[in-house]
Amino acid sequence: MTSRVLIVDDEANVRKALSTTLRKMGYELLEAGSGAEALEQVERFCPQVMLLDLRMPHIDGMDTLRRLNERKGRLPRVVMMTAYGSASDVMEAMKLGAFDYVQKPFDLGQVKQVVAHALTQGELFEQGEVEQFLEEEQANPNGTSLIGLSPVMQNVYKLVGKVAMSKATVLIEGESGTGKELIARAIHANSPRADKPLIPVNCGAIPENLLESELFGYERGAFTGAVHRKQGLLELANGGTLFLDEVGELSLSLQVKLLRVLQDRVFIRVGGIEAVSVDVRVIAATNRDLQERIRQELFREDLYYRLNVVPIRMPPLRERKEDIPLLIRHFLAKYGKEAGKHDLCLSAAATEALIAYHWPGNVRQLENTIERAVVLTRGTVIGQEHILSPIQENTVSEPTTGLGKISYEGRTMREIIAQVEQEAIAHALRKERGNKLQTAKRLGISRRALLYKLQMYGLDSAIDERD
């Protein structure tokens, strides 16, 4: 069946140019010169995609979209067309269920890609399901990074759906804060193992001598204090999924033992001699360049290929900025509800600033910024003044140093202490050339405490990491 595309614009020359281009792709084209005419066309011809101009007389694109949402039945995926590119308009359109947007003057190649994407890869987000998806994510305490309609995220969703039903080992690569654990949970939740446990392990947060006994368990008498046999995380995950976060931090000796698990599905408890069989799916994640670590002889090449059966790359937030308005909306609703503040919104200037920022800490840093803004704002509108300070403080490339640079006016003691702490961590990281273990020693805190603070402040992906 030929796909129908409805072009809605009050300028006849725009409709003609788009119709000529899209007709060559084999689509059936419909045209409307106003919002009212567009609603009639939808009722009569049921197009799959609507290209809708934002600025039109009488009923503009936003009002047309609102009226469209009031109707029942299958509705077209709406791609907004705008010559203004206002972040607030984009956010409002996405909030109302728009699938995507294109900016005038058109790049006709981009228009063709967006329409094709809406027709062939938009199955996850049928019209009206955006709200449902956001509500489900909001109800899920771990549901933060899996929000987005951008093409790169649609590709991730598609790959997750395919790999979930298989038994293949998965390697998720991406910067800190991009949502790698959420992808692992999504794979597990959609797999035949969903009714069995998913056991997460942070390989970089547990000392090597403890990690082995945590993973493989131990026999009675294996070491001082081992008064009885203990099951390891591998056994606890039997029938389910083991998620190895920061897998690049594993020591070479543990890599050998993990390789045996992947090859033979057996392992030996610490202090034991009996091989234990296990049925577990392994999903690994890393923010390291594992191939570079292989060249440095810090990671086994044979283990890499065992883990990298299905690679999934989580894009950094700067590569999917069109998702920022949806993420903002989600975090505003989440933290507004927690704080008892309803009907919160961002000013246009604040939204523009958030979209323009490069987000070295990715979605986690954006979430921290919105949470802090919700706490600090007294009214219902979050302005630029509520979000610029946290953004600047989370930027490691141009840190301030010394208490003399801190602004005390209108700030709580907790905020001032947080800035001092961030600057102290950034300063120590520079002095130790990114070595986190030495940084922790310099600061007089444990490595685990340092990792927690790096994540909390969104600093962990903005440094040259070494251990």
Buried (B, 14 or more C-beta within 10 A) or exposed (E): EEBBBBBBBBEEEBBEBBBEBBEEEEBBBBBBBBBBBBBEBBEEEEBBBBBBBBBBEEBBBBEBBBBBBEEEEEBBBBBBBBEEEBBBBBBBBBBBBBBBBBBBEBEBEEBBBBBBBBBEBBEBBBBBBBEEBBEEBBEEEEBBBBBBBBBBBBBBBEBBBEBBEBEBBBBBBBBBBBBBBBBBBBBBBBBEBEEBBBBBBBBBBBEEEEBBBBBBBBBEEBEEEBEEBBEBBBBBBBEBBBBBBBBBBBBEEBBEBBBEBBEEEEBBBBBBEEEBEBEBBBBBBBBBEBEEBBEEEBBBEEBBEBBBBBEBBBBBBEEBBBBBBBBBBBBBBBBBEEEEBEEBBBBBBBBBBBBEBEBBBBBBBBBBBBBBBBBBBEEEEBBBBBBBBBBEBBBBEEBBEEEEEBEEEEBEEEBBEBBEBBBBBBBBBBEBEBBBEBBBBBBEBEBBEBBBBBBBBBBBBBBEBEE
